[in-house]
Amino acid sequence: MAGGGPDARRARRSGRGWDHRDLVERDRKRLWHPYAPMPAAVPPVPVVAAAGTTLTLADGRQVIDGMSSWWAAIHGHRHPVLDEAVRTQLESMAHVMFGGITHPAAVELAELLVEIAPGGLEHVFLADSGSVSVEVAVKMALQYARGTGHPERTRLLTVASGYHGDTLAAMSVCDPVTGMHSMFNDVLPAQLFAPAPQPRYGETFRAQHIADFAELLTAHRHEIAAVILEPVTQGAGGMRFYSPDYLGEVRRLCDEHHVLLIADEIATGFGRTGKLFGCDHAGISPDIMCVGKALTGGYLSMAATLCTAEVAAGVSAAESGALMHGPTFMANPLAAATATASIRLLLSRPWEAEIAAIEEFLRAGLAPAAALAGVAEVRVLGAIGVIETTDPVPVAATQELLVDRGVWLRPFGRLLYTMPPYISGEEELRRITGAMVAAAEALP
Ligand SMILES: *Cc1c(COP(=O)(O)O)cnc(C)c1O
């Protein structure tokens, strides 16, 4: 265990001075990990420092963060611009309540988000995590229904293979099979599910691809408060890329039936799919949009729910006259200032060209996996590279192989995938794709 004193602090800052095994043992006594029993079935890997694309493990090894730490650290770790944004904000305040108070960091972030978001989104709710921003989006839709004289519109229509978070309303619209419905069926509101969007990205869209969705929407329009989906890329529900024409048609049908459209851009926002937002592939604007994950460049927990002036007016006309949500850490100044810095940093870079280059590298690097036994498909969109296997990936063994090759990834189900930081260069991308192909070769 690292003690006090300046030497120990210096060592700690550089990531030295921690005992690998000691950390793992203490962790396993006390800490829950995501989607894990107590203690976790697989011991966690202790990380003691992160800089650029690299994570330093307690045993001194270094691995590339091929996950951007759950799709968030788009500029890598300890970026000087973001470090500076945190320090500068810290000099004025770390946090103040947002009830009855405002502050420059919130105002600047809201204006910037509205400026870059698809047209028509004018108002911003700054939430403290992605799941909460989805809850807020759902509440907006429900309150809008009441405020516009349709209290009977209480259900959501979504598509299979989606993922929207782990809180109850968010869970109710996650894929019913790969999500956690079986465990929570008794308490989840029963939502409407159309088949997963078709065709794949790049394939020709035909009317039949959306027939089931259109039928459900038409049949249930009187009880639907909103349609919710992830635009063009479905993330944790299956890493699927689908045709922007499908999304365009969803927008058209929602307009036709006067149903709100919620775009969950928490995974797709800020360039990940090659466009600034997933909706930009189809040139559409949703009525409500959620962003999170990469919003603060992976530094702090923050998400946002944007909505149109019409939605805001409808919500505010409901009997409560107010949007009924207000987290303690709403609009946290440290997170808001970092988010503004991260977005400005992204926009100051040739991000489209950088992500296009990553896409090309991932395509070339992962292509050899396509021919392997045990691999169902290789697919790439923007800075997302996926190897889908025919059987579930053995997580512990695969992760060990990857770490030995200097790469950190977190496979799940039949998916071995990377979402590298945008600052990744050739060398890093080659290491990531090489390790992924090796992992696919090693499948049982
Ligand atoms: C990660 C994710 C969420 C949930 O965000 P949290 O910050 O983990 O609560 C919701 N929707 C999508 C599309 C996501 O990828």
The ligand as an ORCA input file, in Angstrom:
! r2SCAN-3c Opt
* xyz 0 1
  C     -24.098      4.031    -22.316
  C     -25.422      4.342    -22.907
  C     -26.491      4.780    -22.093
  C     -26.383      4.886    -20.590
  O     -25.467      5.856    -20.169
  P     -24.854      5.778    -18.686
  O     -24.019      7.009    -18.582
  O     -24.064      4.504    -18.622
  O     -25.995      5.774    -17.736
  C     -27.691      5.075    -22.716
  N     -27.840      4.962    -24.046
  C     -26.836      4.572    -24.859
  C     -27.052      4.503    -26.327
  C     -25.602      4.232    -24.303
  O     -24.609      3.809    -25.111
*
